[in-house]
């Protein structure tokens, strides 16, 4: 038995149909964050759109094509000039299977939103001459904040130079 690559218009549905028919089918999936306008959503999509893998004997490929609603399999021309199915190298899919199992194909946006202080918050300065000082927010504009430093004095700093005080 070998792994063969099938071409399909809908590889996830084809893999499901093949599994229901008793074949071992695999369609690697990745998770990505899709943005459309102002909306974002996490979606799952095939790593290689249009392709899936089936583990079977070469004489069972015709049945796999019909059951899985695939339109063809990847072929090569052998020494006799015949177009035959391309059997994948043993363990060729292991890296992608492991990557999917351990979450390496999860490309969703996991960065938290930037800290946006509001009036009255206690903050810590993270850059500039007063690194490590604590202050209270007096006013916030678009990118700057006016502070009253606890050691005495008032100043204006960029919001990126602030973090929430614990």
N, C-alpha and C positions, 0 to 999 in steps of 0.2 A: 504494500500500500504506500502511496505517495500523496503529497499535497499537490493540488493543481489549482491554478488561478482561473476563475470564471469571470466573464464580463457580464454585467447586468445593469439595467437602468435603475433598479432599486435594490442595492445589495443587501440592505438590512432585512427587507421582506423576503428576498430570495434565500438568505441564510436561515430565516425562521421556517420557511417552507421545506428546505432541505433537512433541517433538524427534525421536523415533524414526520418526514418520510424515512427517518432512520440513518441519514448521512451525518458525518461529522463535518460541520460547516463553521467557518470563522470569518467574521467581518470586524476588524479592529475599529474601535470607536475612540474619538477624542472629544473632550468637553471644552467649549470655547464660550466666551462672552460675545454676544452679538448686539450691536447697537443700531437701532433704527430710529432716527430722529432723537427724541429725548428719552425713549424707552430702551432699557437694557434687559437682556434675558440670557440665561445660560442654556445652551443647546448642546445636544450630542449629535455628532455627525461622523461619517466614515473617514478614516485616515486617508484612504485612497478611494475617492468617489468613483463608483462604477465597477469596483472589483471586490470579489470575495474569494475565500479559499475553501476548498473541499478536500477531505482526506478520503481517498477511495482508490480502487484499482482503475487502470486506464480503460478497461472495457466497460466500467460502470458510468463513465462520463456522459454518455448519451442520455441515460436515464436522469442523471443529475441536472443536465441542461433542461430537460422537459419539466421535471418536478420543480426546480428552482426558478423557472421562467427566465433563465439567463439566455442570452443570445449567442454566446460563443465562449470558447476557452482559449487561453493563450497558447499559441502553437509555435513550432519551429520546424525548419526543413532538415530532415535527417540526411545521411549519406546517400540514400537511394533517391532523393528528390521528393520524398513523401512529406506532406504536412501532418505532423503528429503532435499530440498534446505535450506541453513542456512540463515535465515533472520537476518540482522544486527540490533543491538540495536539502538533505535531511537536516533538521533543526534550524532551517532558515527563518522560521517564524518565532523562534524562542525569544530573541531580543524584544520584538514588538509585543509579544504576549506578556513578558515580564514587565515591560514598561507600562502596559495598560493595567496590570494587576497591582503595581505599586504606585499608581497615580501620576506617573511621569507624563501622561497624555492629558492631564487636566490643566488647561490653559485659561481657566476662568479668572476674571479680575478679582484678586483677593486683597488689593490695597485698600486700607481704610480711608475714608475721606479726610482731607486735611483739617487740622484743628482750627476752628473758627471761634475766637473768644467773643464774649458778650460783656456788656458793661457790668462791673462789679466782680468779675471773676478774678481769682488769685492765680497768677501765672509765674513761670520761671523763665528767665532769659537764657537762651541757648547759644547766642553768638554776640559778638561785639565786645565792648570794653567791660560790660557788667555781667559777664557770663556767670551763671549760678545764683544771681540775685533774684529775690522774689519781689513781685510787684502786684498792684491792684489796678485793673483796667478802669480808666475814667471815661474814655470815649473810643469808639471804633469807627474808622472810615473804611473805604474799599480795600486798601492794602496796608494801612498803618493803624497803629493803636497808640493812644496817649496813656501813659502809665504814671502811677505814683509809686516810686520805689520805697520799699519798707525801711531802708537805711536812711531815707530822706532824699528828697528831690523828685522832680518830674522830668519826663522825657517822652519822646515819640520814637517808636521803632516799627520795623516791618513785621507783619503778622507771622511770617515764616520764621522769625527769630524767637518765637514764643512756644512754650508747651504748657499744658495744663499742670498745675502744681498738685502734688499728691496730698 
